């Protein structure tokens, strides 16, 4: 029951048991720093870690709750960003 006395279904609340999400992405090497600064500027949505700077591979650390907003923002950037694999 919530604070207003209404019954809540389990599906109404997010799954907080496994909130972490790692997403592999690829972009031109020259854009990695720009991507990192952009995501850093968003504050709470995620963190960028470079996994292979020569190939332009990065790992985006976020949560399942923040990923939809972060993905929307990333895909609107004028960068050649390829999301490879969320795992």
Secondary structure, 3 states (H helix, E strand, C coil): CCCCCCCCCHHHCCCCCCCEEEEEEECCHHHHHHHHHHHHHHCCCCEEEEEECCCCEEEEEEEHHHHHHHHHHHHCCCCCCEEEEEC
